[in-house]
């Protein structure tokens, strides 16, 4: 019979082993996303690298379901950003998390053009601009050669782009030019690159000016002539270009990494075309893409893990990896220098063009129709009406501005009536 004096010792040993096992288990941090399968796999590799670098925390990638509460961390796309900005009271600023966790972090080192819309009035980051890009022009070099065009001299202006499209069409191309992300490329960035506004000082939408109307009308004539083939509102055109179907594409600079890696198309890159009859053009394009938001109401230990993950993401070597794998713009000057020195020039061709576009003389725009979902849907609907010939270009943009301003006016009232968010 076991002596009673041994029972406390045995129990204590069992408890100690149990407590040791609990202490060894890393704290779980959920990172939600709405990425497609290919992009999710790339993020998963970054997460695995962080989890393997330490044993205290484990970041777990989960798909975000619309309507569910925010997870610990949330990877937000450009199209979703308006929702998160409107609900920013339910998130904890990244700058505050880093400060409270005692983790060194200088948000001012992140390029100003990447911080637009993600910083408070004092310049402190609310969210981290982790996966940003800007639109550029991609060309199919093989299609250019077939059309008698010099692939080393891609078009710089929209007038030159039309000439190239004409020759591509004559050479048998069924898709001389196409575009992804129409509101982002052809309203937000078309306006900024050519030095005109999408909104006035009071926040009223004004993207129905002469340059925007002329551009929309130009693409309408291209669509009628079969120079411009439209495939959809998201990245449908990217896949068509990657398959070799199209001669030219305007899309995110981040696409360059995937195109360069797949090597299915001999791809060239060039700045986004501008209108040479607009005084002062070209000026500056806009950075947009994925940002990282942290939910409010978490425990201090969880925020320490989030702070360590953010510090990991800020490391120049990690940003070089993200640039090589996904074409994202490095967040800091140090990371950009590291990318330039460690990657081949062919790998950073799209990156260099993107950075040159972002360094223009124009003021940074904060209102972007592509980041306000209801307005974006209106804009895309009216652009499609114009490009299909159903509505004249000026009328289409006038209607888009009118409908968009009704949404903009209703937004503050809706925000004022919304109940205060509760922390979990």
Secondary structure, 3 states (H helix, E strand, C coil): CCCHHHHHHHHHHHHHHHHHHHHHCCEEEEEEECCCHHHHHHHHHHHHHHHHHCCCEEEEEEECCCCCCCCCEEEECCCCHHHHHHCHHHEECHHHHHHHHCCCCCHHHECHHHHCCCECCCCCECCEEEEEECEEEEEEHHHHHHCCCCCCCCCCEHHHHHHHHHHHHHCCCCCCEEECCHHHHHHHHHHHHCCCCCECCCCCECCCCHHHHHHHHHHHHHHHHCCECCCCCCCHHHHHHHCCCCCEEEEECCHHHHHHHHCCCCEEEECCCECCCCCCCCCCCCCEEEEEEEECCCCHHHHHHHHHHHHHHHCHHHHHHHHHHHCCCCCEHHHHHHHHHHCCCCCCHHHHHHHHHHCCCCCCCCCCHHHCHHHHHHHHHHHHHHHCCCCCHHHHHHHHHHHHHHHHHHHHHHHHHCCCCCCC
